[in-house]
Amino acid sequence: MEQRTLITDGRGTRREVSVVGLGTWQLGADWGEVSESDALAVLETAVEAGVTFLDTADVYGDGRSEQVIGTFLKSHEGITVATKLGRRADQLPENYSLDNFRAWTDRSRRNLGVDTLDLVQLHCPPSATIDDDATYDALDTLVDEGVIAAYGVSVETCDQALSAISRPHVASIQIILNAFRLKPLDAVLPAAAEAGVGIIARVPLASGLLSGKYTEATTFAADDHRTYNRHGEAFDVGETFSGVDYATGVRAAQEFAALVDRVGPTGLSPAEVALAWVWQQPGVTTVIPGARNVQQARANAAAGDADPLPAALLEGVTAIYDEHFRAAIHGRW
């Protein structure tokens, strides 16, 4: 699988990662129960298929995802692990302090079983935190102390991304990007490319919509965020189905599946094409689909070997977005 530079800065930090990584929110059992043995099997399958980048967070299963990855790392090398911090406390600017950063990163280091964290990302903090010089001074201190090798920011909005990209030591931006969420293509990806900042694309399948397997009658477990956060009850609604109306999303996903069947590469499923569409966007470093089982992990990784998608498919994606989503969501994030 192609490797791209995620982290490079004046302090000598450099990391190459696979264009398809693995998001491990599911492995924290926040999308329904996943056993530790099943979680380890997902990690093993992904890495065997060429994945070299894992994304986690201290709140995924309240540390369970990090702990599972830590167990996995004891017998595997050559993997870059990015974690996230900041959502174990109230999302208030005053909580993003050096003392809290130290406490949170110490916990993540214990969970992962490492001395130095490869990449730490602020986990969708308030805009005021992203705009504050003190935030980056604190993170720079942790780099100087060897607690973290590099840092980035996971954001909800394009404006937040552009603010973070302007900071000299920000290594990466994590942002929602998929065929139903195109706004980052306008300014964020070009700005990141110019600044040498890596782009980690999350929610690439719009919480599964782009697999083409859901109908309006599909139901999800009560402890699955696709049930309890559909209207933003627990956190930003943009994290669930990319913020699109579910019924509209199902109809658009059916159109996307038909488009793939009509002009897409032979042998690739709609989900695989959707992942290939993301990592083939100029400026994207890696895309991080999640997986709850080995079949999903294997299929996700296969998307990293896809040939360049045809122009007719790219044009069709834009047409679907323009018809169903642009007016409703393009200005929101």
N, C-alpha and C positions, 0 to 999 in steps of 0.2 A: 504494500500500500504506500502511496506517496506520503512523504514526510515534509512538513513545512515548519518554518521557524516561528515558534510561538513567543519566545522570550529572547530578546537581545538588547543589551544596554551597555552603557559606559563602564559598568562595574564588572564586566567580564562574564555576566550570566548569559548563557545561551542554551536553549532547549529546542530540539526538533521533535515534533509530534505528528501522529498519523492524522490524515485529513478527516477520518471518522474516528472519534473517540467514543467514550461510554459515559453517559450521565448516570449517576447512581442514586438518584432520589428514590426510585422504586426499591432499591435494596435496603433502604431504611424502613421499609414496610409502611410507607405513607400513601401507597397506592393499593392497599390490601396486603395481606400477610404474604411474606416470602421467607422461607426457612433459611438458616445460615448455610446449609449445604447447597441449597438451590442458588443462593447468592454467590457462593464461591464457584459454582459451576458456570454461572453467567460470566464471571470475571475470567475464568480459565478459557472459556470458549472465545470470548472477545480477543484476548491476548494471543491465543493460538491463531486467530484469523488476521492478525496484524495490527491490532489496536495497541497503541503505546501511550494513550492519554486517558486518564480517569478523572472525572469531575465529581466532587462530593461537597458536603457542607456539614458544619457542626450540628445543625438542627435536623438533619435527615435521620429520623428515628432517634433523635436526641443523642446522636453520636454513634448509633448502631452502624450506619453506613461506613463511617470512618474506621470503626473497629473491625468490620469485616474486611475492608481493604487492607488494614494493618496486618491481619492474619495472612492475607494473600501475599503481601509484600515480603514476608519472611522467606518465601521460597521462589520469588521472582525478582528479576532485575531489569533495568532498562525501561522502566515505566515512569512517566511523569504524572504526579498526582497534584491536582489543584483542589484546595478546599476553600470554604467561604466562612466568614464570621460576621457577627453583628445582629443576628436575628434571635439570639437567646435572651436578649434584653428588649425593652421597649424601644421602638424606632424613634428615639429622640436624639438630637444632635449632641447633647451633653454626655450621652453614653458612649460616644465614639472617642474615647480617651486612650492615652498610652497605657495606663494601668489596666483598663479593660482589654485592650488589644493583647497585652502580655498574658493576662489570665486566659483569654479565649485561645490564643495560639498555643499556650502551654498545654491546655486540655486537648487540642487537636494533635499536638505532637505525641502526647501519651496515647491517644486513641490509635494513631497511625504507626506508632512505634518508631519514630524518626527523630533525629536531633534538629534537623533543619527542614522546614516545609518548602517544597519546590515552588509553589505559587499560592499565595493567599489573596482572596478577593473579598472586598467589602460586599456584603450580601444585600444588594438593593437598598442602600441607605437613603436617608432623606437628601434632597437636593442641597440643603444647606451644608451637609457634611461633605458632599462631593465638591462643593465650591470653597471649602475652608482650607487655608494653608496649613493649619495645625494638623489636619488629618494626615497629610503627606509627610509632615515632619515626624509624626509618631511612627508611621510606617517605615520611613527612612531609618529611624533609630533601630527598629527591629532587624532591618537588613544589616545595618552596621554591626549589630550584636550577633549576627549569624543565626538568629531565630528563624528567619524566612530568607529565601534566596531572591524572591521577586514578589511584586504585588500588582494587583489589578483591581478593577471595579466591575461588579455585576450590576446592571442598570435596568430600569424599567422604561426610560424614555430616551429618545434620540438626543434631546437637549442635555440630559445628564451625561450621555456618552461623549458628546462633543466637549463638555466641560472637563471631563476626566482625561480625554485624549490630549488636552492642552498642557497637562502636567508632565514634566520632563522624565520622571522615573516610573510612570505608569507603563507596565509591560503589556497589559491585555485589557480588553473590554469584553464582557459577556453580555449578550443581548439577544432578545427573541428575534429570530429571522426564519421565515419559512414562506412557502408559496402563497399563504394567506396573510402574510405580514411583511410587506415590501418596503416600508418607509426607510429602514436603515440603508437601503441601496442609494438613497438620494444624496446624503451628505456624510453619514457615519463611516461607511466603508472607504470612501475616497480619503477622508481625513485621517483615518487610521493607517491606511497604506502610506500616505505622505509622511506621517509621523513615525512610522516603523512600529506601530502598536498592533499586537495580535488581536484577532477577532475570534471569539468562541461563540458559536451560534447555538442557542438553546431553544427548546420547544420546537424542534424542526418538523415534527409531524402534527403540530397543532393539537397536542394531547391525544394523538391517535386518529384524529379525523382524516388525515391524509393517507392513512392506510386503506381507506375506502371500505372498511369492514363494518362501519356503524350505520344504523338507521335511526330514525327519530324515536323508535321504540326501545333502543338499546338502553339498558340500565347498568349502573356501576355500584360497587359496594358502598355502604354507608361511610366507611373510613377512607374512601377514595376522593381526592380533591375534586374530581370531575362530578361528584355528587354535591359535596358540602361547600364548594367554592364557586359554583357555576355563575353566581351573580356577585362575586367578590365579598362573600360573607366573612372569610378568614384572612385573605390577603389580596393583593392586586388581581383583579379579574383577568388582566392580560396574561397571567400565568396559566390560566385554564382555558383550553381551546383558543389560545391566543387572544382572548377577549371577544371573539366573534360569537354572534348569536348561534346557539347550537343547531337549531333547525336549518338556518341559512347555511351553516357550515356543512351539515350533512348533504344538502343539495349541491353545494359547490364541490364537495369531495367526490360526489358521484360524477360530476362533470370532469373533474380532474382524472378520475380513473378511466373514464371514457376517452379522454385526451391521450392518456398513456397507451391505452389499447390501440388507438388509431395511429399515433405518430411516434410513440416512445420506442426505446431500444428493446429488441426482442429478448425475452427471458427475464426482464426485471419487473418486479411488482410495483404498484403505485407507491408503496412506502419507500422502496429502494430508489425509485426515480425522484421522489421528493427529497430524500437525503442527498442524492447526487446533485440535484438542482442547487441545494444550499452550498455544498463545499466547492462547487464549480463557479460560484459567484466571485468576481475579482475582489480581493481583499480579505476573504474568509480564510482563516487559518485551519480551524477544525470545527466539526459539528458534533454535538454530543447527544445523540438519541439515547433513551433509556431502554432497558430490557428487563423483563421479569422472568424470562426463561432462555434456555440455550438456543432455541430456534430463532427467537427474536434477535439475540446477540449475533448469531451467525449471519442472518439476513442483513442486519444493519451494516456489518463489516463488509459484506459483499458489495454494498453500494459504493465503497471506497475504491473499487476497481472499475467503475462504470466509465465507458467512453464518453467524450463530450456529447452533451445532449443536443439534439437537432434544433435548428432555429424555429421550426414549426411548433415544437413543444414549448420553447421559451416564450414565444409570442402568445401561445394559448394560455399559459399561466398568467401573463399580464392581463389578458382579456377576462379571465375568470375573476381576477382580483378587482379589475375596474368595474365589472358588473355587480359583484356581490358585496365588496368590502370597502372600496376606497372611500366612498362618501361617509360610511359609518365609523371607520376606525383610523383612517390615515392621519387624522389630526390629533388623535388621543394620546399616542405614545411617541 
